[in-house]
Amino acid sequence: MLQAPITELDIAPGHVIEWRLRPAHASGAPEGDDRSTSYNQEKHFSAALDARADDDPLASYVACTFELPGPLDRGALEAALLYFVRRHEVLRCEFRHLAGDLTCRPMSAAEAALDTVDIGPVATREEVRDHVDACFHRIDTLSWPLLVMGAVVRPESSTVFLAFDHLVSDGLSTPIAVNDIATAYTAATRGETPAQPEVGSYLDFSHEQRRHHASVGADDARLDYWKAFMRGNGGFFPPFPLDLGVAPGRMYATVNDTDALLTGAQTEAFEAHCRKADGKVFMGMLAAVGEALRREGGPEVYRGLMPVSDRGRGHYAEAMGWFVNTMPIEFPVPAGADFPRVMAGVRDATATMRDNLDVPFVKAWQLLAPEYADLRSWPYAVNFFSYLDFRRAPGGERHAALQARKHIWASHSNGICFWFHRNDTGMYVNSIYADTPQARRTKAALTATLTGVLTGLADTGEF
């Protein structure tokens, strides 16, 4: 799976069909069936409400596309999409903000049904891209349903496209969606039931998260890790250390691009050197990013935010939802230090971070940075690092055959975010950042420096 902007979408023309989740006849669930939402969901929904009240066009989506070879079995695809929606309770939820609290009410799996919308033939690749992009932009945090589904059908193959609001998905949810639908489609063409493991519901996860953390206060010992980070950082949010040319308090339209960092062979060599230094690939990537930032004028201590999966290996492992905690991490990157030394710092920092995962990011934000609690976004450009190895995701072994792609988009930014990801062909980074001349220059220079650092590590195991 490659994570790339929608502008790089290249789908052959064909006949476009969409499937839309049909509204329930009544409210979607029995009265009194309101369920808890997670801290992430509450913050995201509240930000969307505030943005709408101020007529601020704040929007985003998480999407994917993949190929089904051969003539389409339309009935099988419809069955696969319905299976997918019924399998994941969070996709069938209606969210409501009442008395200051966000709750959700799920439609029952038995009630779930799809309506077909036959769009008709679309003649060119450009028109297909524009249509899919427009479909993805229908995603609205405040409107039900929170997903769109469709396909571009041709005699020899079909391209399936889906998009979700962040309320119901995260980075790993995208390959989960591809795997679920592709698996169910193959089974349906054979008249079989998909052989998929049982999955938990994100609603149950959210309930447990709320119950477990309801009593956490600002003096709770579980926040000591955050407080120690804040003392070194000078505040809750670690600033991005390079100039992006953004003005305080202002949001900008975004640039979204993907860069190749290492080939498949180089990534294998890089991994070998990471192991030799007693670390994992994501640790080596963190070390390389810290070194590149320092070379570009950043500090000798890396401080940043890093998303960490809350799924675990149990029944949430293949569930759709926003199973992400965001944690601070810091480690030294002194000038002249060799790769094993920096890797040791990353390894120790990661171990300490993982020992302190208990408090959700939004809860820590509310308690430790209350002056920023009502902001719709981070208060300034924040240093953010994300890494996924898509090969290890459910169904990752067939991403290449399915030509799977992930697409994320955000309408506005006041900084820069990096999503590093690995697939069968190498290492890549998808970046979304504020569209300023300085941000473009800074991002280009940092990417070039990082590519050089990683290439050197792949070749010699040294910076």
Secondary structure as the mmCIF struct_conf table of DSSP 4:
data_model
#
loop_
_struct_conf.conf_type_id
_struct_conf.id
_struct_conf.beg_label_comp_id
_struct_conf.beg_label_asym_id
_struct_conf.beg_label_seq_id
_struct_conf.end_label_comp_id
_struct_conf.end_label_asym_id
_struct_conf.end_label_seq_id
STRN STRN1 LEU A 2 GLN A 3
HELX_RH_3T_P HELX_RH_3T_P1 ILE A 6 GLU A 8
STRN STRN2 GLY A 14 LEU A 21
HELX_LH_PP_P HELX_LH_PP_P1 ARG A 22 ALA A 24
BEND BEND1 HIS A 25 ALA A 29
TURN_TY1_P TURN_TY1_P1 GLU A 31 GLY A 32
STRN STRN3 ARG A 35 SER A 36
HELX_RH_AL_P HELX_RH_AL_P1 TYR A 39 ALA A 53
TURN_TY1_P TURN_TY1_P2 ASP A 54 ASP A 55
STRN STRN4 SER A 60 PRO A 69
BEND BEND2 GLY A 70 PRO A 71
HELX_RH_AL_P HELX_RH_AL_P2 ARG A 74 ARG A 87
HELX_RH_3T_P HELX_RH_3T_P2 GLU A 89 ARG A 92
STRN STRN5 CYS A 93 LEU A 98
TURN_TY1_P TURN_TY1_P3 ALA A 99 GLY A 100
STRN STRN6 ASP A 101 PRO A 106
HELX_LH_PP_P HELX_LH_PP_P2 MET A 107 SER A 108
HELX_RH_3T_P HELX_RH_3T_P3 ALA A 109 GLU A 111
STRN STRN7 LEU A 114 VAL A 122
BEND BEND3 THR A 124 THR A 124
HELX_RH_AL_P HELX_RH_AL_P3 ARG A 125 PHE A 136
TURN_TY1_P TURN_TY1_P4 HIS A 137 ARG A 138
TURN_TY1_P TURN_TY1_P5 THR A 141 LEU A 142
BEND BEND4 SER A 143 TRP A 144
STRN STRN8 LEU A 147 VAL A 153
BEND BEND5 PRO A 155 GLU A 156
STRN STRN9 SER A 157 PHE A 164
HELX_RH_3T_P HELX_RH_3T_P4 HIS A 166 VAL A 168
TURN_TY1_P TURN_TY1_P6 GLY A 171 LEU A 172
HELX_RH_AL_P HELX_RH_AL_P4 SER A 173 THR A 189
TURN_TY1_P TURN_TY1_P7 ARG A 190 GLY A 191
HELX_RH_AL_P HELX_RH_AL_P5 TYR A 202 HIS A 213
TURN_TY1_P TURN_TY1_P8 ALA A 214 SER A 215
TURN_TY1_P TURN_TY1_P9 ALA A 218 ASP A 219
HELX_RH_3T_P HELX_RH_3T_P5 ALA A 221 LEU A 223
HELX_RH_AL_P HELX_RH_AL_P6 ASP A 224 ASN A 233
TURN_TY1_P TURN_TY1_P10 GLY A 234 GLY A 234
BEND BEND6 GLY A 235 PHE A 237
HELX_LH_PP_P HELX_LH_PP_P3 PRO A 238 PRO A 238
STRN STRN10 PRO A 239 PRO A 239
HELX_LH_PP_P HELX_LH_PP_P4 PHE A 240 PHE A 240
BEND BEND7 PRO A 241 LEU A 242
HELX_LH_PP_P HELX_LH_PP_P5 VAL A 246 ALA A 247
TURN_TY1_P TURN_TY1_P11 PRO A 248 GLY A 249
STRN STRN11 TYR A 252 THR A 263
HELX_RH_AL_P HELX_RH_AL_P7 GLY A 264 LYS A 276
TURN_TY1_P TURN_TY1_P12 ALA A 277 ASP A 278
HELX_RH_AL_P HELX_RH_AL_P8 VAL A 281 ARG A 295
TURN_TY1_P TURN_TY1_P13 GLU A 296 GLY A 297
BEND BEND8 GLU A 300 GLU A 300
STRN STRN12 VAL A 301 SER A 309
BEND BEND9 ARG A 313 GLY A 314
TURN_TY1_P TURN_TY1_P14 HIS A 315 GLU A 318
BEND BEND10 GLY A 321 GLY A 321
STRN STRN13 VAL A 324 PRO A 332
TURN_TY1_P TURN_TY1_P15 ALA A 335 GLY A 336
HELX_RH_AL_P HELX_RH_AL_P9 PHE A 339 ARG A 354
TURN_TY1_P TURN_TY1_P16 ASP A 355 ASN A 356
BEND BEND11 VAL A 359 VAL A 359
HELX_RH_AL_P HELX_RH_AL_P10 PHE A 361 LEU A 368
HELX_RH_3T_P HELX_RH_3T_P6 PRO A 370 TYR A 372
TURN_TY1_P TURN_TY1_P17 ALA A 373 ASP A 374
BEND BEND12 ARG A 376 SER A 377
BEND BEND13 PRO A 379 TYR A 380
STRN STRN14 VAL A 382 VAL A 382
STRN STRN15 PHE A 384 PHE A 384
STRN STRN16 PHE A 385 ASP A 389
HELX_RH_3T_P HELX_RH_3T_P7 PHE A 390 ARG A 392
BEND BEND14 ALA A 393 ALA A 393
TURN_TY1_P TURN_TY1_P18 PRO A 394 GLY A 395
HELX_RH_3T_P HELX_RH_3T_P8 GLY A 396 ARG A 398
HELX_RH_AL_P HELX_RH_AL_P11 HIS A 399 LEU A 402
TURN_TY1_P TURN_TY1_P19 GLN A 403 GLN A 403
STRN STRN17 ARG A 405 ALA A 410
BEND BEND15 SER A 411 SER A 411
STRN STRN18 HIS A 412 SER A 413
BEND BEND16 ASN A 414 GLY A 415
STRN STRN19 ILE A 416 ASN A 423
TURN_TY1_P TURN_TY1_P20 ASP A 424 THR A 425
STRN STRN20 GLY A 426 ALA A 434
HELX_RH_AL_P HELX_RH_AL_P12 PRO A 437 THR A 460
BEND BEND17 GLY A 461 GLY A 461
#
